Amino acid sequence: MHWDRAYVAGWIAIAVGFAFYEFWAGYGTGKHTPMLTQVVVRYVPWWITLPFIVWLFVHFAVRYTNPNYINWLKGH
């Protein structure tokens, strides 16, 4: 297995685990279990969140407007 497949598989596992935990915390029997989104909103300060959001938008703008990436998506 190449490292890039392991990297993507790891991120998919994290995303699925996050979604499963959100579902379990929201609809499970344990009403004292907070959802992770509630924990992030409550305990992560704005001065950490704001730079991350700005970086995310810049990353998407740079990545998805790159002509090489667009050609790769088209299969050329």
Rosetta blueprint (number, residue, H / E / L):
1 M L
2 H L
3 W H
4 D H
5 R H
6 A H
7 Y H
8 V H
9 A H
10 G H
11 W H
12 I H
13 A H
14 I H
15 A H
16 V H
17 G H
18 F H
19 A H
20 F H
21 Y H
22 E H
23 F H
24 W H
25 A H
26 G H
27 Y H
28 G L
29 T L
30 G L
31 K L
32 H L
33 T L
34 P L
35 M L
36 L H
37 T H
38 Q H
39 V H
40 V H
41 V H
42 R H
43 Y H
44 V L
45 P L
46 W H
47 W H
48 I H
49 T H
50 L H
51 P H
52 F H
53 I H
54 V H
55 W H
56 L H
57 F H
58 V H
59 H H
60 F H
61 A H
62 V H
63 R H
64 Y H
65 T L
66 N L
67 P H
68 N H
69 Y H
70 I H
71 N H
72 W H
73 L H
74 K H
75 G L
76 H L
